[in-house]
Amino acid sequence: MIDDEILGGIEAVLMVSDSAVSPAELAAALGIDEDTVMTAIEELSSDYDGDGQRRQRGFEIRAVAGGFRIFSRGDYHDVVKDFLTAGQSAKLSQAALETLAVIAYRQPISRPRIAAIRGVSVDGVIRTLLLRGLIVEAGKEATTSALLYTTTHQFLDALGMQSLDDLPDIAPFLPEDSDLEELGADETEVLATVGDEMSPDDV
C-alpha cells in the first residue's frame, strides 16, 4: 500500500496539468522514485475502476504521450459531450482535421506536399495547427528546403494515444508521393474520414 499523502500528491498534480505528466516528473515533484510512482498509479487506477466495495469513478487515469493524465471515463462520453457542446467548444474545422490527418500519417511532410494531397492551400490551416500546439516545424526538406511538419506530444495527448502506432489503420488509403498529381474526389473523401476518426471532442 502506498502512503495516502503520495497518492493525494499524484492526484493533485494530474488534476491541475493540462497535458500528460511523465513518471520522472511525478517522481521529482513528490521526491520519490519512479517505481513508487508506477505502483501508486496502479493503486489509483484500481481505486477509480471500483475494485472491491468502492464504486467506479467518472474519471480514470490513462497512459498517453509517455506519461499519465486523468480523463473522464468513456462510459460517460455522451454526458460530457452534451455538456461541452452546450457551451462554447473551440473545435477544429473539417479542413484542419483533414490536414492534421495528412501530417499524422505522412510526417515529416512539407506544406507543398500537404497542399498537393488536399488540393487546396493550407497556409491558414497550418498556422492554426501550429498555434494549437498540435504540430511543430521539424527541419527542412533536403531537395526543396521547404519546412517539414510533424505532430507533437500534445497531439497524442489530445487524442488519448500513447504513440502514433495507435492511429487508426487507414494509412494504406492515403496516396503515395508519386500519385500526388492524380488525386481526385475519392482521396478527399478518405481524408475527411480520417479526420473524423481522429477527432476528439475537445480538440
Backbone as JSON Lines, residues from 0, in Angstrom:
{"i":0,"aa":"M","n":[0.84,-1.2,0.0],"ca":[0.0,0.0,0.0],"c":[0.88,1.26,0.0]}
{"i":1,"aa":"I","n":[0.49,2.21,-0.83],"ca":[1.22,3.47,-0.92],"c":[0.62,4.47,0.06]}
{"i":2,"aa":"D","n":[1.49,5.27,0.66],"ca":[1.05,6.3,1.62],"c":[0.01,7.22,0.98]}
{"i":3,"aa":"D","n":[-1.03,7.57,1.77],"ca":[-2.11,8.43,1.27],"c":[-1.59,9.77,0.79]}
{"i":4,"aa":"E","n":[-0.55,10.28,1.41],"ca":[-0.01,11.58,1.03],"c":[0.59,11.53,-0.38]}
{"i":5,"aa":"I","n":[1.22,10.41,-0.71],"ca":[1.78,10.25,-2.05],"c":[0.66,10.12,-3.08]}
{"i":6,"aa":"L","n":[-0.34,9.31,-2.75],"ca":[-1.49,9.14,-3.66],"c":[-2.17,10.49,-3.9]}
{"i":7,"aa":"G","n":[-2.38,11.23,-2.82],"ca":[-3.03,12.53,-2.95],"c":[-2.19,13.51,-3.74]}
{"i":8,"aa":"G","n":[-0.87,13.45,-3.57],"ca":[0.02,14.35,-4.3],"c":[-0.02,14.09,-5.79]}
{"i":9,"aa":"I","n":[-0.02,12.81,-6.15],"ca":[-0.09,12.46,-7.58],"c":[-1.42,12.91,-8.17]}
{"i":10,"aa":"E","n":[-2.5,12.68,-7.44],"ca":[-3.81,13.13,-7.91],"c":[-3.83,14.64,-8.12]}
{"i":11,"aa":"A","n":[-3.27,15.37,-7.18],"ca":[-3.28,16.83,-7.26],"c":[-2.53,17.32,-8.5]}
{"i":12,"aa":"V","n":[-1.36,16.71,-8.77],"ca":[-0.57,17.11,-9.93],"c":[-1.32,16.8,-11.23]}
{"i":13,"aa":"L","n":[-1.88,15.59,-11.31],"ca":[-2.59,15.19,-12.53],"c":[-3.84,16.04,-12.75]}
{"i":14,"aa":"M","n":[-4.47,16.46,-11.67],"ca":[-5.69,17.26,-11.78],"c":[-5.42,18.65,-12.36]}
{"i":15,"aa":"V","n":[-4.27,19.23,-12.04],"ca":[-4.01,20.6,-12.48],"c":[-3.26,20.66,-13.81]}
{"i":16,"aa":"S","n":[-2.74,19.51,-14.26],"ca":[-1.98,19.51,-15.51],"c":[-2.91,19.38,-16.71]}
{"i":17,"aa":"D","n":[-2.63,20.18,-17.75],"ca":[-3.43,20.09,-18.97],"c":[-2.73,19.26,-20.04]}
{"i":18,"aa":"S","n":[-1.69,18.51,-19.64],"ca":[-1.01,17.6,-20.55],"c":[-0.49,16.41,-19.74]}
{"i":19,"aa":"A","n":[-0.05,15.38,-20.44],"ca":[0.43,14.18,-19.75],"c":[1.65,14.49,-18.89]}
{"i":20,"aa":"V","n":[1.74,13.86,-17.72],"ca":[2.86,14.04,-16.8],"c":[3.63,12.73,-16.73]}
{"i":21,"aa":"S","n":[4.92,12.79,-16.99],"ca":[5.74,11.58,-17.04],"c":[6.02,11.06,-15.63]}
{"i":22,"aa":"P","n":[6.36,9.76,-15.5],"ca":[6.73,9.21,-14.19],"c":[7.9,9.97,-13.57]}
{"i":23,"aa":"A","n":[8.86,10.39,-14.4],"ca":[10.02,11.13,-13.88],"c":[9.59,12.47,-13.3]}
{"i":24,"aa":"E","n":[8.65,13.15,-13.96],"ca":[8.16,14.44,-13.46],"c":[7.4,14.27,-12.15]}
{"i":25,"aa":"L","n":[6.59,13.22,-12.07],"ca":[5.86,12.96,-10.83],"c":[6.82,12.6,-9.7]}
{"i":26,"aa":"A","n":[7.83,11.81,-10.02],"ca":[8.81,11.42,-9.01],"c":[9.55,12.64,-8.48]}
{"i":27,"aa":"A","n":[9.94,13.55,-9.38],"ca":[10.66,14.75,-8.96],"c":[9.77,15.66,-8.12]}
{"i":28,"aa":"A","n":[8.51,15.77,-8.49],"ca":[7.59,16.65,-7.77],"c":[7.32,16.16,-6.35]}
{"i":29,"aa":"L","n":[7.28,14.84,-6.19],"ca":[6.94,14.28,-4.88],"c":[8.16,13.8,-4.09]}
{"i":30,"aa":"G","n":[9.36,13.84,-4.71],"ca":[10.56,13.4,-4.03],"c":[10.59,11.91,-3.77]}
{"i":31,"aa":"I","n":[10.09,11.13,-4.74],"ca":[10.08,9.68,-4.6],"c":[10.69,9.07,-5.87]}
{"i":32,"aa":"D","n":[10.87,7.75,-5.89],"ca":[11.43,7.11,-7.07],"c":[10.31,6.73,-8.05]}
{"i":33,"aa":"E","n":[10.71,6.45,-9.29],"ca":[9.73,6.17,-10.34],"c":[8.97,4.86,-10.1]}
{"i":34,"aa":"D","n":[9.62,3.89,-9.48],"ca":[8.93,2.63,-9.18],"c":[7.76,2.87,-8.24]}
{"i":35,"aa":"T","n":[7.96,3.75,-7.25],"ca":[6.88,4.09,-6.33],"c":[5.76,4.81,-7.06]}
{"i":36,"aa":"V","n":[6.14,5.68,-8.0],"ca":[5.14,6.38,-8.81],"c":[4.27,5.38,-9.56]}
{"i":37,"aa":"M","n":[4.9,4.4,-10.22],"ca":[4.16,3.43,-11.0],"c":[3.23,2.59,-10.14]}
{"i":38,"aa":"T","n":[3.72,2.22,-8.95],"ca":[2.88,1.46,-8.03],"c":[1.69,2.29,-7.57]}
{"i":39,"aa":"A","n":[1.94,3.57,-7.32],"ca":[0.87,4.48,-6.9],"c":[-0.17,4.66,-8.01]}
{"i":40,"aa":"I","n":[0.32,4.79,-9.25],"ca":[-0.59,4.94,-10.4],"c":[-1.5,3.72,-10.51]}
{"i":41,"aa":"E","n":[-0.92,2.53,-10.35],"ca":[-1.7,1.3,-10.4],"c":[-2.76,1.27,-9.3]}
{"i":42,"aa":"E","n":[-2.38,1.72,-8.1],"ca":[-3.32,1.73,-6.98],"c":[-4.45,2.72,-7.23]}
{"i":43,"aa":"L","n":[-4.11,3.9,-7.74],"ca":[-5.14,4.89,-8.04],"c":[-6.07,4.39,-9.15]}
{"i":44,"aa":"S","n":[-5.51,3.79,-10.18],"ca":[-6.32,3.27,-11.29],"c":[-7.29,2.21,-10.79]}
{"i":45,"aa":"S","n":[-6.8,1.33,-9.93],"ca":[-7.65,0.29,-9.36],"c":[-8.77,0.89,-8.54]}
{"i":46,"aa":"D","n":[-8.44,1.93,-7.77],"ca":[-9.43,2.62,-6.96],"c":[-10.5,3.26,-7.84]}
{"i":47,"aa":"Y","n":[-10.06,3.96,-8.9],"ca":[-11.01,4.63,-9.8],"c":[-11.89,3.63,-10.54]}
{"i":48,"aa":"D","n":[-11.33,2.44,-10.81],"ca":[-12.09,1.43,-11.54],"c":[-13.13,0.73,-10.66]}
{"i":49,"aa":"G","n":[-13.09,1.01,-9.37],"ca":[-14.11,0.47,-8.48],"c":[-13.85,-0.93,-7.99]}
{"i":50,"aa":"D","n":[-12.58,-1.23,-7.65],"ca":[-12.3,-2.56,-7.14],"c":[-12.87,-2.72,-5.74]}
{"i":51,"aa":"G","n":[-13.1,-3.96,-5.34],"ca":[-13.63,-4.22,-4.01],"c":[-15.04,-3.67,-3.86]}
{"i":52,"aa":"Q","n":[-15.26,-2.94,-2.77],"ca":[-16.58,-2.4,-2.47],"c":[-16.76,-0.96,-2.94]}
{"i":53,"aa":"R","n":[-15.73,-0.39,-3.56],"ca":[-15.8,1.01,-3.97],"c":[-16.45,1.15,-5.33]}
{"i":54,"aa":"R","n":[-17.19,2.23,-5.52],"ca":[-17.87,2.45,-6.8],"c":[-16.88,2.92,-7.86]}
{"i":55,"aa":"Q","n":[-17.22,2.65,-9.1],"ca":[-16.41,3.12,-10.21],"c":[-16.56,4.64,-10.34]}
{"i":56,"aa":"R","n":[-15.45,5.34,-10.51],"ca":[-15.49,6.8,-10.64],"c":[-15.83,7.21,-12.07]}
{"i":57,"aa":"G","n":[-16.19,8.48,-12.22],"ca":[-16.49,9.01,-13.54],"c":[-15.25,9.42,-14.31]}
{"i":58,"aa":"F","n":[-14.08,9.17,-13.73],"ca":[-12.82,9.51,-14.39],"c":[-11.84,8.36,-14.23]}
{"i":59,"aa":"E","n":[-10.77,8.4,-15.01],"ca":[-9.77,7.34,-14.98],"c":[-8.41,7.9,-15.34]}
{"i":60,"aa":"I","n":[-7.37,7.16,-15.0],"ca":[-6.0,7.53,-15.39],"c":[-5.65,6.76,-16.65]}
{"i":61,"aa":"R","n":[-5.14,7.49,-17.66],"ca":[-4.71,6.84,-18.89],"c":[-3.24,7.14,-19.14]}
{"i":62,"aa":"A","n":[-2.55,6.16,-19.74],"ca":[-1.16,6.35,-20.17],"c":[-1.2,6.94,-21.58]}
{"i":63,"aa":"V","n":[-0.74,8.17,-21.73],"ca":[-0.72,8.84,-23.04],"c":[0.57,9.64,-23.18]}
{"i":64,"aa":"A","n":[1.07,9.7,-24.42],"ca":[2.21,10.57,-24.75],"c":[3.38,10.43,-23.78]}
{"i":65,"aa":"G","n":[3.67,9.22,-23.34],"ca":[4.8,8.98,-22.47],"c":[4.59,9.34,-21.01]}
{"i":66,"aa":"G","n":[3.35,9.57,-20.62],"ca":[3.05,9.93,-19.23],"c":[1.65,9.52,-18.85]}
{"i":67,"aa":"F","n":[1.1,10.22,-17.86],"ca":[-0.24,9.89,-17.37],"c":[-1.08,11.15,-17.28]}
{"i":68,"aa":"R","n":[-2.38,10.96,-17.48],"ca":[-3.31,12.08,-17.39],"c":[-4.67,11.55,-16.95]}
{"i":69,"aa":"I","n":[-5.42,12.37,-16.25],"ca":[-6.76,11.99,-15.83],"c":[-7.77,12.42,-16.89]}
{"i":70,"aa":"F","n":[-8.6,11.47,-17.33],"ca":[-9.63,11.72,-18.33],"c":[-10.99,11.33,-17.77]}
{"i":71,"aa":"S","n":[-12.05,11.92,-18.33],"ca":[-13.39,11.44,-18.0],"c":[-13.51,10.03,-18.56]}
{"i":72,"aa":"R","n":[-14.26,9.17,-17.88],"ca":[-14.39,7.78,-18.3],"c":[-15.24,7.69,-19.57]}
{"i":73,"aa":"G","n":[-14.85,6.77,-20.46],"ca":[-15.54,6.64,-21.74],"c":[-17.03,6.34,-21.61]}
{"i":74,"aa":"D","n":[-17.42,5.69,-20.51],"ca":[-18.83,5.36,-20.3],"c":[-19.71,6.61,-20.26]}
{"i":75,"aa":"Y","n":[-19.09,7.74,-19.94],"ca":[-19.85,8.98,-19.79],"c":[-19.59,9.95,-20.94]}
{"i":76,"aa":"H","n":[-19.17,9.38,-22.08],"ca":[-18.86,10.19,-23.25],"c":[-20.03,11.08,-23.66]}
{"i":77,"aa":"D","n":[-21.22,10.51,-23.73],"ca":[-22.37,11.29,-24.18],"c":[-22.72,12.42,-23.22]}
{"i":78,"aa":"V","n":[-22.59,12.15,-21.93],"ca":[-22.89,13.18,-20.93],"c":[-21.9,14.33,-21.06]}
{"i":79,"aa":"V","n":[-20.61,14.0,-21.17],"ca":[-19.58,15.03,-21.29],"c":[-19.73,15.78,-22.61]}
{"i":80,"aa":"K","n":[-20.01,15.05,-23.68],"ca":[-20.18,15.69,-24.99],"c":[-21.33,16.69,-24.96]}
{"i":81,"aa":"D","n":[-22.47,16.29,-24.37],"ca":[-23.62,17.19,-24.29],"c":[-23.3,18.44,-23.47]}
{"i":82,"aa":"F","n":[-22.53,18.25,-22.38],"ca":[-22.15,19.37,-21.54],"c":[-21.26,20.34,-22.3]}
{"i":83,"aa":"L","n":[-20.25,19.79,-23.0],"ca":[-19.29,20.65,-23.71],"c":[-19.93,21.36,-24.9]}
{"i":84,"aa":"T","n":[-20.76,20.65,-25.64],"ca":[-21.36,21.27,-26.81],"c":[-22.45,22.26,-26.44]}
{"i":85,"aa":"A","n":[-22.91,22.23,-25.2],"ca":[-23.9,23.22,-24.76],"c":[-23.24,24.57,-24.53]}
{"i":86,"aa":"G","n":[-21.9,24.55,-24.34],"ca":[-21.16,25.8,-24.14],"c":[-20.43,26.17,-25.41]}
{"i":87,"aa":"Q","n":[-19.3,26.81,-25.24],"ca":[-18.52,27.26,-26.39],"c":[-17.31,26.34,-26.55]}
{"i":88,"aa":"S","n":[-17.43,25.41,-27.44],"ca":[-16.35,24.45,-27.68],"c":[-15.58,24.84,-28.93]}
{"i":89,"aa":"A","n":[-14.29,25.09,-28.77],"ca":[-13.45,25.53,-29.89],"c":[-12.9,24.31,-30.61]}
{"i":90,"aa":"K","n":[-13.69,23.75,-31.51],"ca":[-13.25,22.58,-32.26],"c":[-12.51,22.99,-33.52]}
{"i":91,"aa":"L","n":[-11.7,22.09,-34.01],"ca":[-11.03,22.32,-35.28],"c":[-12.02,22.15,-36.42]}
{"i":92,"aa":"S","n":[-11.81,22.9,-37.49],"ca":[-12.65,22.77,-38.67],"c":[-12.36,21.45,-39.36]}
{"i":93,"aa":"Q","n":[-13.25,21.05,-40.27],"ca":[-13.02,19.82,-41.03],"c":[-11.73,19.92,-41.84]}
{"i":94,"aa":"A","n":[-11.47,21.11,-42.41],"ca":[-10.24,21.31,-43.19],"c":[-9.01,21.09,-42.32]}
{"i":95,"aa":"A","n":[-9.06,21.59,-41.08],"ca":[-7.93,21.43,-40.17],"c":[-7.74,19.97,-39.78]}
{"i":96,"aa":"L","n":[-8.84,19.25,-39.56],"ca":[-8.75,17.84,-39.2],"c":[-8.18,17.02,-40.35]}
{"i":97,"aa":"E","n":[-8.59,17.34,-41.59],"ca":[-8.06,16.62,-42.74],"c":[-6.56,16.88,-42.89]}
{"i":98,"aa":"T","n":[-6.16,18.13,-42.69],"ca":[-4.74,18.47,-42.79],"c":[-3.95,17.78,-41.69]}
{"i":99,"aa":"L","n":[-4.5,17.76,-40.49],"ca":[-3.84,17.09,-39.37],"c":[-3.7,15.59,-39.65]}
{"i":100,"aa":"A","n":[-4.7,15.01,-40.29],"ca":[-4.63,13.58,-40.64],"c":[-3.5,13.33,-41.63]}
{"i":101,"aa":"V","n":[-3.35,14.19,-42.62],"ca":[-2.28,14.04,-43.61],"c":[-0.93,14.09,-42.91]}
{"i":102,"aa":"I","n":[-0.75,15.07,-42.03],"ca":[0.53,15.21,-41.33],"c":[0.79,14.0,-40.43]}
{"i":103,"aa":"A","n":[-0.24,13.55,-39.72],"ca":[-0.07,12.43,-38.8],"c":[0.41,11.18,-39.52]}
{"i":104,"aa":"Y","n":[-0.15,10.91,-40.69],"ca":[0.18,9.69,-41.4],"c":[1.4,9.8,-42.31]}
{"i":105,"aa":"R","n":[1.74,11.01,-42.75],"ca":[2.82,11.16,-43.72],"c":[4.04,11.91,-43.17]}
{"i":106,"aa":"Q","n":[4.06,12.19,-41.89],"ca":[5.13,13.01,-41.3],"c":[6.5,12.31,-41.39]}
{"i":107,"aa":"P","n":[7.58,13.11,-41.54],"ca":[7.56,14.57,-41.72],"c":[7.14,14.92,-43.15]}
{"i":108,"aa":"I","n":[6.37,15.98,-43.29],"ca":[5.84,16.34,-44.6],"c":[5.84,17.86,-44.75]}
{"i":109,"aa":"S","n":[6.08,18.32,-45.98],"ca":[6.17,19.75,-46.23],"c":[4.8,20.34,-46.58]}
{"i":110,"aa":"R","n":[4.69,21.66,-46.45],"ca":[3.45,22.36,-46.77],"c":[3.03,22.13,-48.24]}
{"i":111,"aa":"P","n":[3.96,22.24,-49.23],"ca":[3.54,21.99,-50.62],"c":[2.97,20.6,-50.83]}
{"i":112,"aa":"R","n":[3.55,19.6,-50.16],"ca":[3.04,18.23,-50.32],"c":[1.67,18.08,-49.67]}
{"i":113,"aa":"I","n":[1.48,18.73,-48.53],"ca":[0.16,18.7,-47.89],"c":[-0.88,19.33,-48.82]}
{"i":114,"aa":"A","n":[-0.52,20.48,-49.4],"ca":[-1.43,21.18,-50.3],"c":[-1.73,20.33,-51.53]}
{"i":115,"aa":"A","n":[-0.73,19.59,-52.02],"ca":[-0.94,18.73,-53.19],"c":[-1.91,17.6,-52.87]}
{"i":116,"aa":"I","n":[-1.79,17.04,-51.67],"ca":[-2.69,15.96,-51.27],"c":[-4.12,16.47,-51.1]}
{"i":117,"aa":"R","n":[-4.26,17.64,-50.47],"ca":[-5.59,18.17,-50.19],"c":[-6.19,18.92,-51.38]}
{"i":118,"aa":"G","n":[-5.34,19.38,-52.27],"ca":[-5.84,20.07,-53.45],"c":[-6.22,21.51,-53.21]}
{"i":119,"aa":"V","n":[-5.86,22.07,-52.06],"ca":[-6.17,23.46,-51.73],"c":[-5.0,24.04,-50.93]}
{"i":120,"aa":"S","n":[-4.96,25.35,-50.8],"ca":[-3.95,26.0,-49.97],"c":[-4.18,25.64,-48.51]}
{"i":121,"aa":"V","n":[-3.09,25.39,-47.8],"ca":[-3.22,25.01,-46.38],"c":[-2.51,25.98,-45.46]}
{"i":122,"aa":"D","n":[-2.13,27.16,-45.97],"ca":[-1.37,28.11,-45.17],"c":[-2.08,28.48,-43.87]}
{"i":123,"aa":"G","n":[-3.36,28.85,-43.97],"ca":[-4.11,29.25,-42.79],"c":[-4.29,28.1,-41.82]}
{"i":124,"aa":"V","n":[-4.56,26.91,-42.35],"ca":[-4.77,25.74,-41.5],"c":[-3.49,25.37,-40.76]}
{"i":125,"aa":"I","n":[-2.35,25.44,-41.46],"ca":[-1.07,25.14,-40.82],"c":[-0.82,26.09,-39.65]}
{"i":126,"aa":"R","n":[-1.11,27.38,-39.85],"ca":[-0.94,28.35,-38.76],"c":[-1.81,27.99,-37.56]}
{"i":127,"aa":"T","n":[-3.04,27.57,-37.83],"ca":[-3.95,27.19,-36.75],"c":[-3.41,26.0,-35.97]}
{"i":128,"aa":"L","n":[-2.94,24.99,-36.68],"ca":[-2.42,23.79,-36.03],"c":[-1.16,24.08,-35.23]}
{"i":129,"aa":"L","n":[-0.32,24.98,-35.74],"ca":[0.88,25.39,-35.01],"c":[0.5,26.12,-33.73]}
{"i":130,"aa":"L","n":[-0.47,27.03,-33.83],"ca":[-0.91,27.8,-32.66],"c":[-1.54,26.9,-31.61]}
{"i":131,"aa":"R","n":[-2.22,25.85,-32.05],"ca":[-2.85,24.93,-31.1],"c":[-1.85,23.93,-30.52]}
{"i":132,"aa":"G","n":[-0.6,23.97,-31.0],"ca":[0.42,23.07,-30.48],"c":[0.29,21.64,-30.93]}
{"i":133,"aa":"L","n":[-0.49,21.39,-31.99],"ca":[-0.72,20.03,-32.47],"c":[0.35,19.58,-33.46]}
{"i":134,"aa":"I","n":[1.02,20.53,-34.1],"ca":[2.14,20.21,-35.0],"c":[3.3,21.14,-34.69]}
{"i":135,"aa":"V","n":[4.47,20.8,-35.22],"ca":[5.66,21.61,-34.99],"c":[6.55,21.53,-36.22]}
{"i":136,"aa":"E","n":[7.34,22.57,-36.47],"ca":[8.3,22.54,-37.56],"c":[9.41,21.56,-37.2]}
{"i":137,"aa":"A","n":[9.83,20.76,-38.18],"ca":[10.83,19.72,-37.91],"c":[11.87,19.66,-39.01]}
{"i":138,"aa":"G","n":[12.58,20.76,-39.2],"ca":[13.64,20.79,-40.2],"c":[13.15,21.15,-41.58]}
{"i":139,"aa":"K","n":[14.0,20.93,-42.58],"ca":[13.67,21.28,-43.95],"c":[13.88,20.09,-44.88]}
{"i":140,"aa":"E","n":[13.09,20.07,-45.95],"ca":[13.22,19.03,-46.96],"c":[14.53,19.22,-47.72]}
{"i":141,"aa":"A","n":[15.3,18.16,-47.9],"ca":[16.64,18.27,-48.49],"c":[16.62,18.83,-49.91]}
{"i":142,"aa":"T","n":[15.64,18.42,-50.7],"ca":[15.65,18.8,-52.12],"c":[15.07,20.18,-52.39]}
{"i":143,"aa":"T","n":[14.13,20.62,-51.57],"ca":[13.44,21.89,-51.84],"c":[13.64,22.94,-50.75]}
{"i":144,"aa":"S","n":[14.19,22.55,-49.61],"ca":[14.36,23.43,-48.43],"c":[13.02,23.87,-47.84]}
{"i":145,"aa":"A","n":[11.93,23.21,-48.24],"ca":[10.62,23.52,-47.66],"c":[10.57,23.01,-46.23]}
{"i":146,"aa":"L","n":[9.91,23.77,-45.35],"ca":[9.78,23.35,-43.96],"c":[8.98,22.06,-43.85]}
{"i":147,"aa":"L","n":[9.42,21.19,-42.96],"ca":[8.72,19.94,-42.7],"c":[7.94,20.05,-41.4]}
{"i":148,"aa":"Y","n":[6.82,19.32,-41.31],"ca":[5.98,19.37,-40.12],"c":[5.73,17.96,-39.58]}
{"i":149,"aa":"T","n":[5.69,17.87,-38.25],"ca":[5.34,16.62,-37.59],"c":[4.34,16.93,-36.49]}
{"i":150,"aa":"T","n":[3.66,15.9,-35.99],"ca":[2.75,16.08,-34.87],"c":[3.54,16.15,-33.56]}
{"i":151,"aa":"T","n":[2.9,16.58,-32.5],"ca":[3.55,16.78,-31.21],"c":[3.01,15.82,-30.15]}
{"i":152,"aa":"H","n":[3.63,15.85,-28.97],"ca":[3.1,15.09,-27.84],"c":[1.71,15.6,-27.46]}
{"i":153,"aa":"Q","n":[1.48,16.9,-27.67],"ca":[0.16,17.45,-27.37],"c":[-0.9,16.84,-28.29]}
{"i":154,"aa":"F","n":[-0.52,16.53,-29.52],"ca":[-1.42,15.84,-30.45],"c":[-1.81,14.47,-29.88]}
{"i":155,"aa":"L","n":[-0.8,13.7,-29.43],"ca":[-1.07,12.39,-28.84],"c":[-1.95,12.54,-27.6]}
{"i":156,"aa":"D","n":[-1.63,13.53,-26.79],"ca":[-2.36,13.78,-25.56],"c":[-3.82,14.08,-25.85]}
{"i":157,"aa":"A","n":[-4.06,14.97,-26.82],"ca":[-5.43,15.39,-27.15],"c":[-6.28,14.22,-27.64]}
{"i":158,"aa":"L","n":[-5.64,13.27,-28.35],"ca":[-6.38,12.14,-28.87],"c":[-6.36,10.94,-27.94]}
{"i":159,"aa":"G","n":[-5.68,11.08,-26.8],"ca":[-5.64,9.99,-25.83],"c":[-4.86,8.79,-26.32]}
{"i":160,"aa":"M","n":[-3.76,9.04,-27.06],"ca":[-2.96,7.96,-27.61],"c":[-1.59,7.92,-26.96]}
{"i":161,"aa":"Q","n":[-1.02,6.72,-26.87],"ca":[0.31,6.55,-26.31],"c":[1.38,6.84,-27.35]}
{"i":162,"aa":"S","n":[1.12,6.46,-28.6],"ca":[2.09,6.68,-29.68],"c":[1.34,6.73,-31.01]}
{"i":163,"aa":"L","n":[2.08,7.04,-32.09],"ca":[1.47,7.09,-33.42],"c":[1.02,5.71,-33.87]}
{"i":164,"aa":"D","n":[1.53,4.66,-33.24],"ca":[1.08,3.3,-33.57],"c":[-0.39,3.1,-33.25]}
{"i":165,"aa":"D","n":[-0.96,3.98,-32.41],"ca":[-2.37,3.86,-32.03],"c":[-3.32,4.51,-33.04]}
{"i":166,"aa":"L","n":[-2.77,5.14,-34.08],"ca":[-3.63,5.74,-35.11],"c":[-4.47,4.66,-35.79]}
{"i":167,"aa":"P","n":[-5.68,4.99,-36.23],"ca":[-6.49,4.02,-36.98],"c":[-5.71,3.5,-38.19]}
{"i":168,"aa":"D","n":[-5.86,2.22,-38.48],"ca":[-5.07,1.59,-39.53],"c":[-5.67,1.88,-40.91]}
{"i":169,"aa":"I","n":[-5.55,3.14,-41.34],"ca":[-6.09,3.52,-42.64],"c":[-5.04,4.19,-43.52]}
{"i":170,"aa":"A","n":[-3.79,4.12,-43.1],"ca":[-2.72,4.72,-43.9],"c":[-2.65,4.19,-45.33]}
{"i":171,"aa":"P","n":[-2.96,2.91,-45.59],"ca":[-2.89,2.43,-46.98],"c":[-3.81,3.18,-47.94]}
{"i":172,"aa":"F","n":[-4.82,3.86,-47.41],"ca":[-5.74,4.58,-48.27],"c":[-5.2,5.94,-48.7]}
{"i":173,"aa":"L","n":[-4.13,6.4,-48.03],"ca":[-3.54,7.67,-48.4],"c":[-2.65,7.49,-49.63]}
{"i":174,"aa":"P","n":[-2.6,8.48,-50.55],"ca":[-1.82,8.34,-51.78],"c":[-0.32,8.39,-51.53]}
{"i":175,"aa":"E","n":[0.44,7.71,-52.4],"ca":[1.89,7.78,-52.36],"c":[2.34,9.08,-53.01]}
{"i":176,"aa":"D","n":[3.59,9.51,-52.75],"ca":[4.11,10.75,-53.32],"c":[3.99,10.76,-54.85]}
{"i":177,"aa":"S","n":[4.21,9.6,-55.47],"ca":[4.18,9.55,-56.92],"c":[2.79,9.75,-57.49]}
{"i":178,"aa":"D","n":[1.78,9.65,-56.63],"ca":[0.4,9.78,-57.1],"c":[-0.2,11.15,-56.84]}
{"i":179,"aa":"L","n":[0.59,12.09,-56.32],"ca":[0.03,13.36,-55.87],"c":[-0.63,14.15,-57.0]}
{"i":180,"aa":"E","n":[-0.15,13.97,-58.22],"ca":[-0.69,14.73,-59.33],"c":[-2.01,14.14,-59.84]}
{"i":181,"aa":"E","n":[-2.37,12.95,-59.34],"ca":[-3.54,12.27,-59.87],"c":[-4.66,12.15,-58.85]}
{"i":182,"aa":"L","n":[-4.64,13.02,-57.83],"ca":[-5.64,12.92,-56.78],"c":[-7.0,13.35,-57.28]}
{"i":183,"aa":"G","n":[-8.05,12.72,-56.74],"ca":[-9.41,13.08,-57.12],"c":[-10.32,13.1,-55.92]}
{"i":184,"aa":"A","n":[-11.62,13.03,-56.16],"ca":[-12.61,13.14,-55.09],"c":[-12.49,12.0,-54.1]}
{"i":185,"aa":"D","n":[-12.1,10.8,-54.56],"ca":[-12.02,9.65,-53.65],"c":[-11.04,9.91,-52.52]}
{"i":186,"aa":"E","n":[-9.86,10.49,-52.84],"ca":[-8.86,10.76,-51.81],"c":[-9.35,11.82,-50.83]}
{"i":187,"aa":"T","n":[-10.06,12.82,-51.34],"ca":[-10.6,13.86,-50.46],"c":[-11.58,13.25,-49.47]}
{"i":188,"aa":"E","n":[-12.41,12.3,-49.94],"ca":[-13.36,11.65,-49.06],"c":[-12.65,10.8,-48.01]}
{"i":189,"aa":"V","n":[-11.55,10.13,-48.41],"ca":[-10.78,9.33,-47.46],"c":[-10.22,10.21,-46.36]}
{"i":190,"aa":"L","n":[-9.64,11.37,-46.72],"ca":[-9.05,12.26,-45.73],"c":[-10.1,12.82,-44.8]}
{"i":191,"aa":"A","n":[-11.3,13.08,-45.31],"ca":[-12.38,13.56,-44.45],"c":[-12.72,12.48,-43.42]}
{"i":192,"aa":"T","n":[-12.71,11.22,-43.86],"ca":[-12.98,10.1,-42.95],"c":[-11.89,9.98,-41.9]}
{"i":193,"aa":"V","n":[-10.63,10.16,-42.34],"ca":[-9.5,10.12,-41.4],"c":[-9.67,11.18,-40.33]}
{"i":194,"aa":"G","n":[-10.03,12.38,-40.74],"ca":[-10.22,13.47,-39.78],"c":[-11.29,13.15,-38.78]}
{"i":195,"aa":"D","n":[-12.4,12.56,-39.25],"ca":[-13.49,12.19,-38.34],"c":[-13.04,11.13,-37.36]}
{"i":196,"aa":"E","n":[-12.25,10.15,-37.84],"ca":[-11.76,9.07,-36.97],"c":[-10.85,9.61,-35.89]}
{"i":197,"aa":"M","n":[-10.03,10.6,-36.23],"ca":[-9.02,11.11,-35.3],"c":[-9.57,12.15,-34.35]}
{"i":198,"aa":"S","n":[-10.7,12.74,-34.66],"ca":[-11.17,13.92,-33.94],"c":[-11.72,13.61,-32.56]}
{"i":199,"aa":"P","n":[-11.07,14.1,-31.48],"ca":[-11.64,14.01,-30.14],"c":[-12.61,15.14,-29.94]}
{"i":200,"aa":"D","n":[-13.46,15.09,-28.93],"ca":[-14.47,16.12,-28.72],"c":[-13.89,17.45,-28.33]}
{"i":201,"aa":"D","n":[-12.69,17.46,-27.72],"ca":[-12.19,18.71,-27.16],"c":[-11.0,19.28,-27.93]}
{"i":202,"aa":"V","n":[-10.75,18.82,-29.18],"ca":[-9.64,19.38,-29.97],"c":[-10.13,20.61,-30.71]}
